[in-house]
Amino acid sequence: MIDILGYLLDGSIIILGTILSVAAWKTYRKSGMKSILLLFLAFLMFVSKKIIENFHLIRTSLSSEILEVVSTTFELLILLLFFTALIRRD
């Protein structure tokens, strides 16, 4: 039961992240602000991170250590993109 709830929450996060990515992309296309582009990339990486975290459901042969390192690397890059978007002046 808890597994199903976790998968539903992860699916919801992926959908919401995708919606935020699309919204950020549309805003960037209208405004041309580089900070919005960085937010778009951060949201896109967040969706990718969630997909990677759940990749073990599709491909069981990958080791969990590799998925953990890739996921943690994505987290670091996402935080750096958010930070850069916040301090960037357009």
C-alpha positions in Angstrom: 0.0 0.0 0.0 2.8 2.4 0.9 4.6 1.5 -2.3 1.5 2.4 -4.4 1.1 5.7 -2.6 4.8 6.5 -3.2 4.5 5.8 -6.9 1.3 7.9 -7.1 3.1 10.8 -5.4 6.2 10.4 -7.7 3.8 10.4 -10.7 2.1 13.6 -9.4 5.5 15.3 -8.9 6.6 14.4 -12.4 3.3 15.8 -13.9 3.6 19.0 -11.8 7.2 19.4 -12.7 6.4 19.0 -16.4 3.7 21.6 -16.1 6.1 24.0 -14.4 8.7 23.3 -17.0 6.3 24.2 -19.8 5.1 27.3 -18.0 8.7 28.4 -17.5 9.6 27.7 -21.2 6.6 29.8 -22.4 7.5 32.6 -20.0 11.1 32.5 -21.3 10.0 32.6 -24.9 7.9 35.8 -24.1 10.4 37.6 -21.9 13.8 36.3 -23.0 15.1 36.5 -19.4 18.0 34.2 -18.8 17.0 33.6 -15.2 13.7 32.1 -16.4 15.7 29.8 -18.8 17.6 28.6 -15.7 14.4 27.9 -13.9 13.2 26.0 -16.9 16.3 23.9 -16.9 16.0 23.3 -13.1 12.4 22.1 -13.4 13.3 19.9 -16.3 16.2 18.4 -14.4 13.9 17.8 -11.4 11.5 15.8 -13.6 14.5 13.9 -15.0 15.7 13.2 -11.4 12.3 11.8 -10.4 12.2 9.6 -13.5 15.8 8.3 -12.8 14.8 7.6 -9.2 12.0 5.4 -10.4 14.0 3.9 -13.3 14.5 0.7 -11.3 10.9 -0.2 -11.9 11.6 -0.5 -15.7 15.2 -1.7 -15.6 16.0 -3.9 -12.7 19.6 -4.7 -13.8 20.9 -1.2 -12.9 22.6 -1.0 -9.5 20.9 1.2 -6.9 24.3 2.9 -6.1 24.6 4.2 -9.6 21.0 5.5 -9.6 21.7 7.1 -6.2 24.8 8.9 -7.4 23.1 10.2 -10.5 20.1 11.3 -8.5 22.3 13.2 -6.0 24.3 14.8 -8.8 21.0 16.1 -10.3 20.0 17.5 -6.9 23.2 19.5 -6.7 22.8 20.8 -10.2 19.2 21.7 -9.6 20.1 23.7 -6.5 22.9 25.5 -8.4 20.5 26.4 -11.2 17.9 27.8 -8.7 20.6 29.7 -6.9 22.0 31.1 -10.2 18.5 32.1 -11.3 17.9 33.9 -8.1 21.1 36.0 -8.1 21.2 36.6 -11.9 20.3 40.1 -13.0 18.7 40.4 -16.4 
